[in-house]
Amino acid sequence: MALNRRVLLRTGIGLGAAAAAGVGSPAFADSGAVPGLIRKARAAHAYGSTPVEHLRRTRRLLIDNDNLLGPRHAVAAVRDHIQVIQELRRDAKGADRRDLMELQTQYGEFLSWLYQDMGNPQAASYWLDRAMQWSHTVGDNDLTTYVMARKAQLAGDTVDLVDVVDLAEAAQRMARPRSRLAAVARTYEAYGHALRGDADESERAIDDVRNALDGTAADPTPWGVWLNASYVEVHRAQGLDALGKHDQAADAFGAAIRLMPDGYHRDRGVYMARQAVALAGARAPEQAAALGMHALTIAEDTGSGRITNELARLDKALIPWQRESAVAEFRTTFDSALFHETETDA
């Protein structure tokens, strides 16, 4: 099992499936924690709160935990809380029942994100589909639009050339005109055009988002609040790299990383790994290997499959310079990290 995963990553075949080894299936697993969590949620009244408020607060804490430590520390808790919400909905009525359904949708979308970051696109897609279904019962158009935009993002991450632009355009049709969610979806569309080799359409979309940023700041929706100049620059960089403009992509990734706010430890690692890949494409192997070593440390800290997948791309891209000391050190360290990780998974 470990050897197969290392071979997959080394050859660049099936990276998502390889990173998903040992992660688990989309179906619920009996963790034994759910009954206690249900009792705790129902006891919220004793503390001057409600089950809905308790679950909202818990979700915010889990998001903060994911931003700092990565997905593996949060995924089981999020799955358990979806089961808690489903149990509470049995007896809920009126506004409480709707609020719980909204929370279930939000937890489902968040669980999808965790699986996406762990490198399991199949589970990520499963939970996004569930979140999309649940969102329609809530009647919150912004929430449904956000889930659709997330489907476009996942299509971009998995290089789905068929669906990525169509999903992003669908999200824009659903979004309120000139809203933040429309800009989020346009950002994913830009990357989709780059993946399809259309540089002009990609650049046009990025320019539209840049021009819209100031206007989206006042948008009251809670979705996509992380859309800022750094996030847009990251997607511009990804598009440049997909188009083979590696020098420009490396510079753009560097600029995006410098603009990032504090607290996004895992995402910083993802962007560093992608910058390293761009540097390898720009024939700067020593810089690429050094940056790859930094990203590898973050991958080991967080368990992010997205970082691991990008480092696998880097590992392959550095083969022409494998005799250089910095490159050899990175490749040996990466190989060792994979070996230890798959031993743990097994």
Secondary structure, DSSP 4 states (H G I P E B T S, - for coil): -HHHHHHHHHHTSSHHHHHTTTS--SS----S-HHHHHHHHHGGGGGT--HHHHHHHHHHHHHHHHHHH-GGGTHHHHHHHHHHHHHHHTT--HHHHHHHHHHHHHHHHHHHHHHHHHT-HHHHHHHHHHHHHHHHHHT-HHHHHHHHHHHHHHHHHTT-TTTHHHHHHHHHHHSPTT-HHHHHHHHHHHHHHHHTT-HHHHHHHHHHHHHHHHHHTT---STTTT-SHHHHHHHHHHHHHHTT-HHHHHHHHHHHHHHPPTT-HHHHHHHHHHHHHHHHHTT-HHHHHHHHHHHHHHHHHH--HHHHHHHHHHHHHTGGGTTSHHHHHHHHHHHHHHHHHHHHH-
